[in-house]
Amino acid sequence: MAERRYEYAPAGTLPGLLQRGRGLGALMAAEDPGAAAELVYGCIRWEWRWDPRVDERGRYLARLIRDLELPLGPVVEVLSGTEEARARAVRVLELLALGGSAEAREALGARGALGASASAWRERAGAGAGSAVGHGEERDVPALVAELERAWVDRAWCGPTRLARGLARFGPEAADAVSLLRRFWLQTPHSSERAAYLEALAALGSAGMAEAYTESLWDCEADARLLGAEHAPDTPRVRARLASLRDDPIEEPVVRNTAGARLAGLAPETLGRGCGGASLREGRARVDG
């Protein structure tokens, strides 16, 4: 079983979206769960995180298994694979068990895998920043944009967030960077950096933020889901997803709390509760509405 595959599918395809943990991938998968099943299992069998120390996939994949009602058998089979593959499968099964899946708990118990996921799953790493990034002046913007352009040409996925944060300081004055930042947001496989691109795009006044924030409610990264919960426009689709995140036992507390607070502050309207597959399918059904 191959452990690493860096030949990512194109970012606009379902395989590429799922490999990157994009929210749009989860929404598209809901359109045809049967066709998406092997792609979802493949994201557990093989390592698609650019940096497993910081990139998240566990909740994303567990939700896909649960919401698409996919059989757990192929996930359980991965427990017999390599140590790294086993850790990915254990993480998904642990989350499903946390969400109430007796089958997942039984599978973990039968394989002696309860509590066996890597302790450093959410370990975070910091990146340095140049003086122009942290303390530059408006005249430094062209240099920062040029550096971001070089990073794009080189497909240097690790580190451009420091440039994104630096450019964000200048707001609309750095608007020349919007197209590059959007490309990074759409295509990076280094998912832990995606939220920084989203924040920079907002600071620079990019168009399309309503759609980006809405998609982010389904993102693999908690930081991106948090931004979506805070800023996605008030629509029935967004309210349904906020309710799902608020009530989801496998969601991180900060996201659950933020989703709940956002809902509480919205104008009264009948809000659905629960976190089943219905919200995933309904979300995709209205994604272009």
Salt bridges, closest charged atoms under 4 A:
GLU3 OE1 - ARG88 NH1 3.10
GLU31 OE2 - ARG284 NE 2.77
GLU38 OE1 - ARG45 NH1 3.04
GLU47 OE1 - ARG49 NH2 2.66
GLU47 OE1 - ARG88 NH1 3.41
ASP51 OD2 - ARG53 NH2 2.82
ASP55 OD1 - HIS190 ND1 2.88
GLU56 OE2 - ARG122 NE 2.90
GLU56 OE2 - ARG124 NH2 2.84
ASP67 OD1 - ARG66 NE 2.76
GLU137 OE1 - ARG139 NE 3.30
GLU147 OE2 - ARG162 NH2 2.44
GLU193 OE2 - HIS190 NE2 3.63
GLU215 OE2 - ARG22 NE 2.57
ASP219 OD2 - ARG194 NE 2.88
GLU221 OE1 - ARG124 NH2 3.82
GLU230 OE1 - HIS231 NE2 3.68
ASP234 OD1 - ARG239 NE 2.58
ASP247 OD1 - ARG246 NE 2.87
ASP247 OD1 - ARG273 NH2 3.44
ASP248 OD2 - ARG63 NE 2.93
ASP248 OD1 - ARG66 NH1 2.95
GLU251 OE1 - ARG63 NH2 2.50
GLU251 OE2 - ARG225 NH2 2.83
GLU252 OE2 - ARG59 NH1 3.36
GLU252 OE2 - ARG122 NH1 2.13
GLU269 OE1 - ARG239 NH1 3.79
GLU282 OE1 - ARG286 NH2 3.84
